[in-house]
Amino acid sequence: MTFEKEGSVKEQKLQALPEVPHDGKKFRYAVDSEGKMKSLPIWSFAQPHMMAFHLSWLSFFMTFLATFAPASLLPVIRDDLFLTKSQLGNAGVAAVCGAIAARIGMGAFVDIVGPRYGTAATMLVTAPAVFCMSLVHDYATFTVVRFFIGCSLCMFVCCQFWCGTMFNVRLVGTANAIAGGWGNMGGGACHWIMPGIYEGIMKRGVPGFQAWRWAFFVPGGIYIVNALSTLMLGVDHPSGKDYRDLKKDGTLKSKGAFWPVVKCAMGNYRAWILALTYGYSFGVELTVDNIIVEYLFDQFGLSLTTAGALGGAFGMMNLFTRASGGMISDLVAKYWGMRGRLWALWIIQTLGGVFCVILGIVHNNLTATIVVMFIFSIFCQQACGLHFGITPFVSRRAYGVVSGLVGAGGSAGGAITQAIWFAGTAKWQLTLQKYDGLKYMGIQTIGLTLALFLIHFPMWGSMLTGPREGAQEEDYYLREWSAEEVAEGLHQGSMRFAMESRSQRGARSRVGSSTAKTVEEVEDKSVKPAKPATTPISVA
């Protein structure tokens, strides 16, 4: 087999691992020992890596567009259905609540069947809900339909998992950020697309209260087309096979029983902290997507089309902002490793909170509001990308479940934040102005982002402390497996990932590969998991 080599002892030791059976020559671009791509030519649709990349972000884009399509037509819908302020807020909360459990479940689902089936199943199962938006007639049906459409936001887990499967660890932050960011653009694009469709239908002579209903047939139809395209063109794995075939022929080792994988993710406190802080980057973005058009429409007396165009610009900034967050994460990791990733996330998300406060302060000036909104969107969305520069390293065995948990934290943060500051029926909530809600949301973001200081990796350290003496990447990822599973060789993928993850030590603290364990040493009786057990040990 032919792979790119750097001539280092590390690469020679890496070959001691059983390799994924693929021929490096068949790929147009360079790949690593796992068959993962070492570059990201976004103009390419080459199989399997780049085709998976484009299918993943396009699918996520459509789920975002459909979820927030009602928000883009809210001034019309509220008049048709006679909805109150609190009812609109609660429906918006329902839209993001649907994704909480769905994202956790999807994390486990893709770990078992792979991202291709996960993507297609999500689109096909939730497409009827998109069509049903044309049939709603009151607050209850509107809220229920928004909830089920929101469940499709679990597509984010498929998107991030698929990119994590296809791209090298040094590039995974950038790949995840670009795919996630381009998908998030759907939340902005809907504010441009849906009013355009609505007005186009009205010009055909259809009354306004019917035109908005017909508009939802467009995203519903695209859901079905997208699902079929994914099944026909998508590939789960760099080897060119889907997960079921890989497990049958032994190429892809099983991750063991389902429950231990879930337990492995749930027992890792780093996943919970990232879920919390992601709730105040992605969750804040979800909240703004839900309220921004109505806010501009009411606060400044803009037309629906103008308010949609300006509000849509917030989400469309994801064209480069979330991607730049992933690039920043990968760049700082090159010099300062995982500690650099954590510091960059804290700084940028805190700045996002600061500008969210300022956005609420300048509520009397349209020009200042738009300028601050753009700056706020940059930091808020970069923080989203920075989160998924860290998430792939929390757990290798339970990567899908951890991604689902962190993603669910984003949806939960959006639901909780909107329920507190932009919905509810308490007297103070009914009288609270949206610009005051923005200020309080920014303060909340600044405070909760401090939780990042609690994250510590034994082999890389934390924001304030260095690594534990003698700690190795292999030890950290090996602890997710029991002694029996190690004996069966189920841990081999994790060990290959651990060797690649040495890059997270940073240029200044990276030690020579001669100090790292080879696979033979890991499997030797003298090098055993810290606490052999019949079930995986959670990484604390």
C-alpha positions in Angstrom: 0.0 0.0 0.0 1.2 3.5 -0.7 0.8 6.3 1.8 2.4 9.7 2.2 5.3 9.5 4.6 7.3 12.1 6.5 10.1 9.7 7.1 9.7 10.0 10.9 9.9 7.2 13.4 6.3 8.0 14.3 5.0 7.1 10.8 7.0 3.9 10.8 5.5 2.9 14.1 2.0 3.8 12.8 2.4 1.2 10.1 2.5 -1.5 12.8 -1.2 -1.0 13.2 -3.5 -3.0 10.9 -4.5 -0.6 8.2 -7.9 0.0 6.6 -7.7 -2.0 3.3 -7.5 0.6 0.6 -5.0 1.6 -2.1 -3.7 5.1 -1.5 -3.1 5.4 -5.3 -6.7 5.4 -6.2 -7.3 8.7 -4.4 -6.8 11.9 -6.3 -5.6 13.6 -3.1 -3.2 12.6 -0.3 -4.6 10.5 2.6 -3.4 9.4 6.0 -3.0 5.9 7.5 -6.8 5.7 8.1 -7.6 6.8 4.5 -8.7 10.2 5.7 -8.0 13.2 3.4 -5.2 15.6 4.3 -6.6 18.5 2.2 -9.9 20.2 1.6 -10.4 21.2 -2.0 -13.9 22.6 -1.7 -14.3 22.9 -5.5 -14.0 19.1 -5.9 -16.8 16.5 -5.8 -14.3 13.5 -5.9 -15.5 10.3 -4.3 -15.7 9.4 -1.5 -14.3 12.3 0.6 -15.5 15.4 -1.2 -18.8 14.0 -2.3 -19.6 13.1 1.3 -18.5 16.7 2.4 -20.9 18.4 -0.1 -23.8 16.0 0.6 -23.4 16.5 4.4 -23.5 20.3 4.3 -26.3 20.5 1.7 -28.5 18.3 3.8 -27.8 20.3 6.9 -28.5 23.5 5.0 -31.9 22.3 4.0 -32.9 21.3 7.5 -31.9 24.7 8.7 -33.9 26.4 5.9 -37.0 24.4 6.6 -36.8 24.8 10.4 -36.6 28.6 10.3 -38.8 29.1 7.2 -41.8 29.9 9.5 -39.7 32.6 11.3 -39.0 34.3 8.0 -42.8 34.6 7.3 -43.8 35.2 10.9 -45.4 38.7 10.4 -47.8 37.1 7.9 -48.4 33.8 9.7 -49.2 35.5 13.1 -51.9 37.6 11.4 -53.4 34.6 9.7 -53.4 32.4 12.8 -54.0 35.3 15.4 -50.9 34.4 17.4 -49.8 36.3 20.5 -46.2 37.3 21.4 -45.9 34.5 23.9 -47.4 31.9 21.5 -44.9 32.9 18.8 -42.0 32.6 21.3 -43.2 29.2 22.5 -43.5 27.9 18.9 -39.9 29.1 18.3 -38.8 27.2 21.5 -40.6 24.1 20.2 -38.7 24.3 16.9 -35.3 24.0 18.6 -36.5 21.6 21.3 -37.3 19.0 18.7 -33.6 18.7 18.0 -32.4 18.0 21.6 -33.3 14.3 22.0 -33.1 13.8 18.2 -29.4 14.8 18.2 -28.5 12.5 21.0 -30.3 9.7 19.3 -28.8 10.4 16.0 -25.3 10.2 17.6 -25.9 6.6 18.6 -27.7 5.9 15.3 -24.8 6.9 13.0 -22.3 5.1 15.2 -24.2 1.9 14.3 -25.4 2.4 10.7 -23.2 5.2 9.4 -23.9 8.8 8.3 -25.3 8.1 4.9 -28.4 6.2 6.1 -28.6 8.7 9.0 -28.8 11.6 6.6 -31.4 10.0 4.2 -33.6 8.7 7.1 -33.7 12.1 8.7 -34.8 13.8 5.5 -37.4 11.2 4.6 -38.9 11.0 8.1 -39.3 14.8 8.6 -40.3 15.7 5.0 -44.0 15.1 5.8 -43.8 17.7 8.7 -42.5 20.3 6.3 -45.5 19.7 4.0 -47.9 19.8 6.9 -47.0 23.4 7.6 -49.4 24.3 4.8 -52.2 22.7 6.9 -51.8 24.4 10.3 -54.8 26.4 11.5 -54.1 27.4 15.1 -51.4 27.8 17.7 -51.4 24.2 18.7 -50.9 22.8 15.2 -48.4 25.5 14.3 -46.3 24.6 17.4 -46.5 20.8 16.9 -45.4 21.1 13.2 -42.5 23.4 14.1 -41.4 20.9 16.7 -41.3 18.0 14.2 -39.6 20.0 11.5 -37.0 21.1 14.2 -36.2 17.4 14.8 -34.5 17.4 11.4 -31.7 19.6 12.9 -30.2 16.4 14.2 -28.7 16.4 10.7 -25.9 18.4 12.2 -24.7 15.2 13.9 -24.6 13.3 10.6 -22.8 16.2 9.0 -20.0 16.4 11.7 -19.7 12.7 12.0 -19.3 12.3 8.2 -16.6 14.9 8.0 -14.8 13.5 11.0 -14.8 10.1 9.2 -13.4 11.6 6.0 -10.7 14.1 7.1 -7.4 13.9 8.9 -7.2 15.1 12.6 -5.1 18.1 11.6 -7.9 19.3 9.3 -11.0 18.0 11.0 -11.6 21.4 12.8 -11.6 23.2 9.5 -13.7 20.6 7.6 -16.3 20.4 10.4 -16.5 24.2 10.6 -16.9 24.7 6.9 -19.6 22.0 6.6 -21.4 23.1 9.7 -21.2 26.8 8.7 -22.4 26.3 5.2 -25.3 24.3 6.7 -26.1 27.0 9.2 -26.4 29.4 6.3 -29.8 27.9 5.7 -31.0 29.8 8.8 -30.1 33.0 6.9 -31.0 32.0 3.4 -34.5 31.1 4.4 -35.1 34.8 5.2 -34.2 35.6 1.6 -35.7 32.6 -0.1 -39.1 32.2 1.7 -40.3 35.8 1.4 -39.3 35.7 -2.3 -41.3 32.5 -2.9 -44.2 33.9 -0.9 -44.3 37.2 -3.0 -43.8 35.2 -6.2 -46.9 33.1 -5.5 -48.9 36.2 -4.5 -48.1 37.8 -7.8 -49.8 34.8 -9.5 -53.0 35.9 -7.9 -53.0 33.7 -4.8 -54.2 35.5 -1.6 -51.5 36.2 1.0 -53.0 33.9 3.6 -52.8 31.0 1.1 -49.5 32.0 -0.5 -47.4 31.4 2.6 -48.8 27.9 2.9 -48.0 26.9 -0.7 -44.4 28.2 -0.2 -43.6 25.3 2.1 -44.0 22.8 -0.7 -40.7 23.9 -2.0 -38.4 22.9 1.0 -40.6 19.8 1.5 -39.9 18.6 -2.1 -36.2 19.4 -1.8 -36.0 17.2 1.4 -37.1 14.2 -0.7 -34.7 14.9 -3.6 -31.9 15.4 -1.1 -32.5 12.1 0.6 -32.5 10.2 -2.6 -29.4 11.9 -3.8 -27.6 11.0 -0.6 -28.5 7.3 -1.0 -27.4 7.2 -4.6 -24.2 9.2 -4.4 -23.0 9.1 -0.8 -20.4 6.7 0.7 -20.0 6.2 4.4 -16.3 5.5 4.7 -13.0 6.3 2.9 -12.7 2.7 1.8 -15.8 3.2 -0.4 -18.1 0.9 1.5 -21.0 1.5 3.9 -20.9 0.7 7.6 -22.7 -2.6 7.3 -20.4 -4.1 4.7 -17.3 -2.9 6.6 -18.5 -4.6 9.8 -19.4 -7.8 7.9 -16.0 -8.2 6.3 -14.1 -7.1 9.5 -12.6 -3.9 8.0 -14.4 -1.7 10.5 -14.1 -3.1 14.0 -17.2 -3.1 16.1 -17.4 -0.5 18.9 -18.8 -3.1 21.1 -22.3 -3.2 22.7 -24.5 -0.1 22.2 -24.9 0.8 25.9 -21.2 0.9 26.8 -20.6 3.4 23.9 -23.3 5.7 25.2 -22.0 5.3 28.8 -18.5 6.2 27.5 -19.8 9.5 26.1 -22.1 10.4 29.0 -19.4 9.7 31.6 -17.0 12.1 30.0 -17.4 15.5 31.7 -15.7 17.3 28.9 -18.6 16.5 26.6 -21.1 18.1 29.1 -19.0 21.3 29.4 -18.8 21.6 25.6 -22.6 21.0 25.4 -23.2 23.8 27.9 -20.9 26.3 26.1 -22.1 25.3 22.7 -25.6 26.2 23.9 -24.3 29.8 24.1 -22.8 30.0 20.6 -25.0 27.8 18.4 -27.9 28.2 20.8 -27.6 32.0 20.6 -27.5 31.7 16.9 -30.7 29.7 16.8 -32.4 32.3 19.0 -31.4 35.1 16.8 -32.5 33.2 13.7 -35.9 32.9 15.3 -36.4 36.5 16.4 -34.3 38.7 14.1 -36.8 39.3 11.2 -39.7 40.0 13.6 -37.4 42.3 15.6 -36.3 44.4 12.6 -39.9 44.4 11.3 -41.4 45.7 14.5 -38.5 47.8 15.9 -37.7 49.8 12.8 -40.9 49.5 10.7 -39.3 47.7 7.8 -41.1 45.8 5.1 -41.1 42.0 5.3 -38.8 41.7 2.3 -36.3 44.3 3.8 -36.4 42.8 7.3 -35.9 39.4 5.8 -32.9 40.5 3.7 -31.2 42.2 6.7 -32.1 39.4 9.1 -31.0 36.8 6.6 -27.5 38.4 6.4 -26.9 37.3 10.0 -27.2 33.6 9.1 -25.5 34.0 5.7 -22.3 35.2 7.4 -21.8 31.5 8.0 -20.5 31.3 4.5 -17.1 32.1 6.1 -17.5 32.8 9.8 -18.0 29.3 11.2 -15.3 28.0 8.8 -12.9 30.7 9.9 -13.5 29.5 13.5 -12.5 26.0 12.6 -9.4 27.4 10.8 -8.5 29.4 13.8 -8.8 26.3 16.0 -6.5 24.3 13.7 -4.0 27.2 13.4 -3.6 27.8 17.1 -3.4 24.0 17.7 -0.4 23.9 15.3 1.6 26.1 17.8 -0.1 25.7 21.2 -2.0 22.4 20.8 -5.3 21.7 22.6 -4.7 24.5 25.1 -4.6 26.9 22.2 -7.9 25.6 20.9 -9.5 26.1 24.4 -8.2 29.7 24.8 -9.3 30.7 21.3 -12.8 29.4 21.9 -13.1 31.2 25.3 -11.8 34.6 23.8 -14.0 34.5 20.7 -17.2 33.3 22.4 -16.8 35.9 25.2 -16.4 38.6 22.5 -19.6 37.3 21.0 -21.4 37.8 24.3 -20.0 41.4 24.5 -21.4 42.4 21.1 -24.7 40.7 21.8 -25.0 43.1 24.8 -24.1 46.1 22.5 -26.7 44.9 19.9 -29.4 45.4 22.6 -28.0 48.8 23.6 -28.1 50.4 20.1 -31.7 49.5 19.5 -32.7 53.0 18.5 -30.3 53.2 15.5 -30.9 51.0 12.5 -27.4 51.6 11.0 -25.7 50.8 14.3 -27.9 47.8 14.8 -26.9 46.3 11.4 -23.1 47.0 11.9 -23.1 45.5 15.4 -25.2 42.6 14.2 -22.6 41.7 11.6 -19.7 41.9 14.2 -21.7 39.9 16.7 -22.5 37.2 14.0 -18.8 36.8 13.3 -17.8 36.0 16.9 -20.9 34.0 17.6 -20.5 31.8 14.6 -16.7 31.4 14.8 -17.3 30.1 18.3 -19.5 27.4 16.8 -16.7 26.3 14.5 -14.2 26.4 17.4 -16.3 24.0 19.4 -16.0 21.3 16.8 -12.2 21.7 16.6 -12.2 20.3 20.2 -15.2 17.8 20.2 -13.5 15.1 18.0 -10.8 14.7 20.6 -13.1 14.1 23.6 -13.7 10.5 22.8 -12.8 8.3 19.8 -14.9 5.3 20.7 -18.1 7.4 21.3 -17.4 10.2 18.8 -20.9 10.0 17.3 -22.6 10.2 20.7 -20.4 13.0 21.9 -21.1 15.0 18.8 -24.8 14.4 19.4 -24.5 15.4 23.0 -22.7 18.6 22.2 -25.1 19.4 19.3 -28.1 18.7 21.6 -26.5 21.2 24.0 -26.7 23.8 21.3 -30.4 23.2 20.7 -31.1 23.1 24.5 -29.3 26.4 25.0 -31.3 27.9 22.2 -34.6 26.6 23.7 -33.8 27.7 27.2 -32.5 31.1 26.2 -35.5 31.9 24.0 -37.9 30.6 26.7 -36.4 32.9 29.3 -35.9 36.1 27.3 -38.2 36.0 24.3 -41.2 33.8 25.3 -43.2 32.9 28.4 -46.3 34.3 30.0 -44.9 35.8 33.2 -45.7 39.5 33.6 -42.1 40.5 33.4 -41.6 38.4 30.2 -44.7 39.9 28.5 -43.3 43.4 29.1 -39.7 42.6 28.3 -38.5 44.3 25.1 -36.5 42.2 22.6 -33.6 44.6 22.8 -33.4 44.0 26.6 -33.6 40.3 26.0 -30.5 40.6 23.7 -28.6 42.4 26.5 -29.4 39.7 29.1 -28.6 36.9 26.6 -25.1 38.4 26.0 -24.4 38.6 29.8 -25.5 35.0 30.2 -23.1 34.0 27.4 -20.2 35.7 29.0 -20.8 34.1 32.3 -21.4 30.5 31.2 -18.4 30.5 28.8 -16.2 30.5 31.9 -16.9 26.8 32.2 -14.2 26.2 29.6 -11.6 26.7 32.3 -12.6 23.4 33.8 -11.7 21.2 30.8 -8.5 19.3 31.3 -6.9 16.6 29.1 -4.3 14.5 30.9 -1.9 14.5 27.9 -2.5 18.1 26.8 -3.4 20.0 29.9 -6.0 22.8 30.4 -6.2 26.5 29.8 -4.3 27.2 33.0 -2.3 24.1 33.6 0.1 21.9 31.6 -0.2 18.1 30.8 0.2 15.5 33.5 3.7 14.1 33.6 4.0 10.8 31.7 0.4 11.0 30.2 0.1 9.7 26.7 -2.6 9.9 24.1 -2.7 6.1 23.9 -3.5 5.9 27.6 -6.4 8.3 27.4 -8.1 6.6 24.4 -7.3 3.1 25.6 -9.2 3.7 28.9 -12.5 3.7 26.9 -12.0 -0.1 26.3 -12.1 -3.0 28.6 -9.3 -5.5 28.8 -11.4 -8.1 27.0 -12.1 -5.7 24.2 -8.5 -4.9 23.9 -7.7 -8.6 23.6 -10.2 -8.8 20.7 -8.5 -5.9 19.0 -11.5 -3.6 19.0 -9.4 -0.7 20.2 -7.1 -0.6 17.1 -9.0 2.3 15.5 -8.6 4.3 18.7 -4.9 3.7 18.8 -4.4 4.8 15.3 -6.3 8.0 16.1 -4.3 8.5 19.3 -1.1 8.5 17.2 -2.5 11.0 14.9 -3.6 13.1 17.8 -0.1 13.8 19.1 -0.3 16.9 17.0 -2.5 18.4 19.7 0.6 18.8 22.0 1.5 21.9 20.1 4.8 22.8 18.5 6.5 23.9 21.7 5.5 21.0 23.9 5.5 18.2 21.3 7.8 15.5 22.3 9.6 13.0 20.1 7.7 10.1 18.9 10.2 7.8 20.5 8.5 8.3 23.8 5.1 7.1 22.6 4.0 3.6 22.9 3.8 1.3 19.8 0.9 -1.0 19.3 3.0 -3.9 20.4 3.7 -2.2 23.7 0.0 -1.4 24.2 -1.0 -5.0 23.7 1.8 -6.3 25.8 0.7 -7.5 29.2 3.0 -4.9 30.9 0.9 -2.1 29.4 -2.7 -2.6 30.4 -5.7 -0.3 30.8 -5.5 1.5 34.1 -8.5 -0.5 35.5 -9.4 -3.6 33.5 -13.1 -4.2 33.5 -15.8 -5.9 31.6 -17.3 -2.6 30.6 -15.6 0.5 29.3 -14.3 3.0 31.8 -15.5 6.5 31.4 -12.8 9.1 30.9 -13.0 11.5 33.8 
